[in-house]
Structure formats: structure tokens, C-alpha cells
Amino acid sequence: MDPALPRRRPRPGPTSEDADTRLHRRFVALLERDFAHHHDVDHYADALGVPAPQPARALSGSTGRPTKTLLMERVMLEASRLLRFTDLQVGETASRVGLRNQFYFSRAFKQRYGESPQAYRTRVREVGL
């Protein structure tokens, strides 16, 4: 190589951070599509075409939360919207977000929001949140 010519730096290849960011974006899009029907991490790994541990590592690294937590946060967000903006019964709300057991749904909702689904509905409608 001629020392008078500037040395070219090799272009860096994709980093794992880039791959994790892409996987996170793909996961979020898939989650939006499937959250009401699929609550198992394996479904998302299969649909993304990656081994099951890969989404867990990527999502935990980018969000600081486990995949299952992200799934349930999305389910509970939709449940809270349905409770606030519709007149669906609690059992119907649970079914719409893919939780067939109303008691499990109520317990999970209370754990997330600190009150029962019905109490949440009453409160947010009273104060107009």
C-alpha cells in the first residue's frame, strides 16, 4: 500500500445492538398484531424466526423488562382502554384481550393497576381521565 494514500477504515458490520434494535421493532409490530390471541413467548420467537432465548435477551437489553412482562403490559393496556371507553362487561373485556378466565384477568389487572377492573372503570369515568 502506498503510504501517501489515506488508509480506508473498514466499514463496521452490523452490531448486536443493531440486530437487537431491529428484533425489538419487529417484536413490537408482531405484539400489536397478536397480543389478544397469543400470550406465550414461544409464539413470538417462532413468528420472528429466531430461537426462543434471542427475543428475551434483545428485549431485556433494550427495555429492561422480560418478554412476558411486555406481553402482559400490552394486554393490560388494551384492557384498560376497553374498560374506559366501552360498556363491555369485565368478562367480555377479559375475553377480548385473550384471557378466558375472568378471575385470572381481574387478579392480573389489580396487580397492574392497583384496583379491580370495575373500580378502575368507575374511577376513570368519574374523573374523566
GILIN-V86705 format. One record per helix or strand. SS is the DSSP state (~ for helix, > for strand). FROM is the first residue (numbers start at 1). TO is the last residue. If there is no record, write none. Layout:
BEGIN
SS,FROM,TO / SS,FROM,TO
END
This chain:
BEGIN
~,16,34 / ~,41,48 / ~,52,63 / ~,67,85 / ~,90,96 / ~,102,113 / ~,117,127
END
